[in-house]
Amino acid sequence: MSEVRIIYRKYGGSLHWHQHARVLGEDEHGVWTGCPAGTVGRRGSEPPVVWPDAFVMLFPRNSWWTATFNARQNRCAIYCDVTTVPVRGDGRITMADLDLDVLRMRDGRLILDDEDEFAEHQVRYAYPEEIVRQAERSAAWLMQAVGGRTGPFDGAHDRWLSQVG
């Protein structure tokens, strides 16, 4: 398995969350990467953060989002970031974070998060209207798919998560 650097940037280009992960494979949903418990990540140049639970990440082809599927002990089962389409190359997967997040908690709650940040950043980063529309469409689609447990949100991650120690 190869290693890849995952790099989220803000729309203006500044470095956001970044970390290393193992490429686990690909399927009809996209590229899957894995991070064992103890993986270290950073937000920009802030001090490193150690994630206590294992997780896998899905980077779909030609879709405006990414998804993180956490190990059972994490109270958040699925965390989706609305982003530009992820680009893979040169040992990296890169995308711009467009602020909106869709979360499914272990207790079943479905949350659309950071709408205030999305509104603020539309002004700060001068999001083009098409970016705003695409981000809103992606968030709406994720709310339906994650909430309805369809597509990759129907347990497709289980086989990949079982490969992460």
C-alpha positions in Angstrom: 0.0 0.0 0.0 1.3 3.4 -0.9 1.2 6.5 1.3 -0.5 9.7 0.3 -0.5 13.2 1.7 -4.0 14.6 2.1 -4.2 18.3 1.9 -7.3 20.5 2.5 -6.9 24.1 1.7 -9.3 27.0 2.1 -10.7 28.5 -1.0 -8.3 31.4 -0.8 -5.4 28.9 -1.0 -4.3 28.8 2.7 -3.3 25.5 4.1 -6.1 23.9 6.2 -6.1 20.3 7.5 -3.3 18.0 6.3 -2.0 14.6 7.1 -0.6 11.4 5.7 -2.7 8.2 5.0 -2.3 4.8 3.4 -4.1 4.3 0.1 -6.2 1.2 0.7 -7.8 0.9 -2.8 -10.5 2.0 -5.1 -14.1 0.9 -5.8 -17.1 2.4 -7.5 -17.3 5.1 -4.9 -13.7 6.4 -5.3 -10.3 6.2 -3.6 -10.2 5.0 0.0 -7.4 5.9 2.4 -6.8 4.6 5.9 -5.5 6.2 9.1 -4.8 4.0 12.2 -5.4 5.3 15.8 -2.7 7.7 16.6 -2.5 9.4 13.2 -1.1 12.9 13.4 -2.6 15.8 11.5 -2.4 19.5 11.5 -4.5 22.5 10.7 -2.4 24.9 8.8 0.8 25.5 10.9 -0.9 24.9 14.2 0.5 22.3 16.6 -0.1 18.7 15.6 -3.2 16.9 16.6 -3.3 13.1 17.4 -6.5 11.4 16.5 -7.2 8.6 19.0 -9.5 6.5 16.7 -8.9 4.8 13.4 -10.7 6.1 10.4 -11.0 5.8 6.6 -11.5 8.6 4.1 -13.3 8.4 0.8 -12.3 10.7 -2.1 -15.0 10.3 -4.8 -14.4 10.9 -8.5 -16.0 14.1 -9.8 -18.0 14.9 -6.7 -17.8 18.0 -4.5 -17.2 16.3 -1.1 -15.0 14.0 0.9 -16.1 11.6 3.7 -14.5 10.3 6.9 -15.8 7.1 8.4 -14.7 6.7 12.0 -14.1 3.6 14.1 -17.0 2.6 16.4 -15.7 4.3 19.5 -15.9 7.7 18.0 -19.2 9.5 18.7 -19.3 10.8 15.1 -19.9 7.9 12.7 -19.5 9.9 9.4 -18.1 13.4 8.8 -18.4 14.8 5.3 -16.7 17.9 4.1 -18.2 19.8 1.2 -15.1 20.6 -1.0 -14.0 21.2 -4.6 -13.5 17.9 -6.5 -10.5 16.1 -4.9 -7.5 15.9 -7.2 -5.1 13.0 -6.9 -1.5 13.2 -8.2 2.2 13.4 -7.1 1.5 11.4 -3.9 -1.2 13.9 -2.8 -4.9 14.3 -2.7 -5.9 18.0 -2.6 -9.1 20.0 -2.5 -10.5 23.2 -1.2 -12.7 23.0 1.9 -15.9 24.9 1.3 -16.9 25.0 4.9 -20.2 23.1 4.9 -20.1 19.7 6.8 -22.6 16.9 7.1 -22.3 14.7 10.1 -24.1 11.5 11.2 -23.6 10.9 14.9 -23.7 7.4 16.4 -27.1 8.2 18.0 -28.5 8.8 14.5 -28.6 12.6 14.5 -27.9 14.2 11.2 -26.2 17.6 11.3 -25.5 20.2 8.7 -22.7 22.2 10.2 -20.9 25.5 9.6 -23.6 27.3 7.6 -22.4 30.5 9.3 -18.8 29.9 8.3 -20.0 29.2 4.7 -21.9 32.5 4.6 -18.9 34.4 6.1 -16.4 32.9 3.7 -18.5 33.6 0.6 -17.7 37.2 1.4 -14.1 36.8 2.7 -12.9 34.6 -0.2 -15.3 36.0 -2.8 -16.7 32.6 -3.8 -18.0 32.7 -7.3 -21.7 32.1 -7.6 -21.2 28.7 -9.2 -19.0 27.6 -6.2 -21.8 28.6 -3.9 -24.5 26.8 -5.9 -22.4 23.6 -6.2 -21.5 23.6 -2.4 -25.2 24.0 -1.6 -26.2 21.2 -4.0 -23.5 18.9 -2.6 -24.6 19.6 1.0 -28.2 18.9 0.1 -27.3 15.6 -1.6 -25.1 14.6 1.3 -28.0 15.2 3.8 -30.2 12.9 1.8 -27.5 10.2 1.1 -26.0 10.1 4.6 -29.4 10.4 6.3 -30.9 7.7 4.0 -27.8 5.5 4.3 -27.5 5.2 0.5 -24.4 5.0 -1.8 -21.2 4.8 0.1 -23.0 5.6 3.3 -24.7 2.2 3.5 -21.8 0.5 5.2 -19.5 0.4 2.1 -16.7 1.7 4.4 -16.7 -1.4 6.7 -14.4 -3.5 4.5 -11.9 -0.7 4.2 -12.0 0.2 7.9 -11.3 -3.5 8.7 -7.9 -3.0 7.0 -6.8 -0.2 9.3 -5.0 -1.2 12.5 
